[in-house]
Amino acid sequence: MNGRNREFVPAVGFVLAGLSLGSGLLPWTNLVAVGPLESAPGVIFGLVALLGFAARRYGATDRRFSVLAGIGAGGVAVTAGVTTLHPSAMTGSGVGLGVPLAFVLGLLGLGVATADYLGQDRRALLRRGQYATAGLFIGVTGLLVGFLFSTAVFLLLPNSGTIATNGAGTVAFSVGLAVVAVGYLLWTDRSWGFLDIAAPSRRGWLYMIGGTASMFAILALTGAITAFLGIPSAEHGLVEQARDAPLVLLAFVPLSFLVIGPGEELLSRNIVQKHLYDGFSRPAAVVVGTAVFAAIHLPAYATGPPPAVFATLLQLFGISLVLGIVYERTENVVVPALVHGTYNAIQFAVAYVAITSGMF
């Protein structure tokens, strides 16, 4: 590896660390503000990352400096996360611009520090960045196309009632996701054989059971933690509507199996995650694909204060990670679709019972 290629990765990290450091001067919350610094921990960790990347950028061969940079970048992200989850973020003006910016920059810096530690060069880093960006683009495109399809249904059925309108809109949204999946096949000149659709084997059914149980275990654990911290939950928009028309939740039980699970898993796992296999190792592709899945669900949960939204997205990340692992291990998108459908169906059924019994 020549000098220019060797210096490129830590140079990128150096820029990210500088931006992370700068984010500590933007508004955060009073929890981490000290004097003129809006986030004292953010500035300190940003400096640590900057020093680690600077050492690597200017000739240090000891990879422990990459570890130092990773600790600094990770510290920036963790500080932003803790600040968002703290009850103080629910008072006053909430969290400032510096918090989400620091969180994203910290995660990116951690990824670059990892690449530097592993000895990846310019070409490898740019290749991974290209695939990650493409995965995010596919996910966002699916979200937008699905939204356009569902909006068209709402416009065509303005007075059809909550159940019919939401049900038809959900079907249309999933059709939009499928359209984007097919568009990906056509754009990349791939055959229908790229789609991993088959009847689950005995091993697949075991993963289906284990995956569903794991998702509910994550739900219970994260729910207990957020309750202990006093963080409210961010409700899905459908649950809010169901308070006035709870029967809509029962309609979504079969829809979970027929359209929601299949549509979302086809695009998120069989298209986005499988696309990432060409640019990342499989474990890394699962993590990056999971991050994309969680990110595109932000609009559905952006109904509460920052701690609630962030906690819900972290919970969603853990749950989605299970789906990504199930798909990677079975190489059959039907299995995570069944896991997803079962999880959602039980959630909708439980919400229906809670609302109609006055518990919710």
Buried (B, 14 or more C-beta within 10 A) or exposed (E): EEEEBBBBBBBBBBBBBBBBBBBBBBBBBEBBBEEEBBBBBBBBBBBBBBBBBBBBBEEBEEEEBBBBBBBBBBBBBBBBBEBBBBEBBBEEEBBBEBBBBBBBBBBBBBBBBBBBBEEBBBEBBBBBBEBBEBBBEBBBBBBEBBBEBBBEBBEEBEEBEBBBBBBBBBBBBBBBBBBBBBBBBEEEEBEEEBBBEEEBEEEBBEBBEBBBEBBBEBBEEBEEBBEEEEBBBBBBEBBEBBEEBBEBBBBBBBBBBBBBBBBBBBBBBBBBBBBBBEBBEBEBBBBBBBBBBBBBBBEBBBBBBBBBBBBBBBBBBBBBBBBBBBBBBBEBBBBBBBBBBBBBBBBBBEBBEBBBEEEB
